[in-house]
Amino acid sequence: MTRKLTLLLMSGFVSGLLGFISPVYATETSATFTIEKMTCAVCPLTVRKAMERVDGVLDAEVNFDSKTATVKYDDERTTPEEIARASTEVGYPASLSDS
């Protein structure tokens, strides 16, 4: 078999194999939390870092003025309760917001 034919056959095999593999995507969910005891500009950084350390959290945005955090997470890997616990454990009690 020639080198060119071998490469062509291998390329077709790999392409065919990849057609059977479907990507797995995270189920992205968003939740808003009310955060207590934030008193300075450093507090939101601490809350954000704590929340982002939770396995499954994709992004956390903390707003000092509104005392809230909006978190995007994979709902197959974590829950709002686990995310709130992470903030609470670093001194900033968090609860799921009604809005």
MARSEVO-675165 format. One record per residue (C-alpha): x negated, y, z; residue in one letter. Coordinates in steps of 0.1 Angstrom, whole numbers, plus 5000, padded with zeros to 4 digits. Example, Ala and Ser with C-alpha at 12.3 -4.5 7.8 and 13.67 -1.06 7.14 Angstrom:
2
487749555078A/486349895071S/
//
This chain:
99
500050005000M/498750344992T/498150615018R/500750835002K/503450565003L/502550475039T/503050835050L/506250865031L/507650545047L/506550655082M/508050995077S/511450845067G/511350605097F/510650895121V/513351105106S/515850825108G/514950745144L/515351115154L/518851115139G/519950865165F/518551065194I/521051335205S/519851615227P/521151635263V/522151985274Y/522752115309A/526252205317T/525652575325E/527952725351T/527953065367S/528953165403A/528953495421T/527953505458F/528353775485T/525053825503I/524853955539E/522054135558K/520254285528M/518854615541T/515954705518C/514654665482A/512654355491V/515654155503C/517054085468P/513653945458L/513653705487T/517253595480V/516453545442R/513353345449K/515153115474A/518053055450M/515852995420E/513952725440R/517052515441V/516852235416D/519252305388G/519352685391V/518652835358L/518753205366D/519653425396A/520253795395E/520653975429V/522254325431N/521254515463F/523954785458D/526854545455S/525354285479K/525954015454T/524153745434A/525153595401T/523653255395V/523553035364K/523152675372Y/523452315359D/526552185377D/525251825373E/522251905394R/523452145421T/526452305437T/527352655449P/527152525485E/523452425480E/522652765464I/524352955492A/522452745518R/519152835502A/519853205507S/521253155542T/518152955552E/515853255544V/517953485565G/520553615541Y/523953435546P/525653385513A/529153275505S/530953215472L/532653535461S/536353535453D/535853745421S/
//
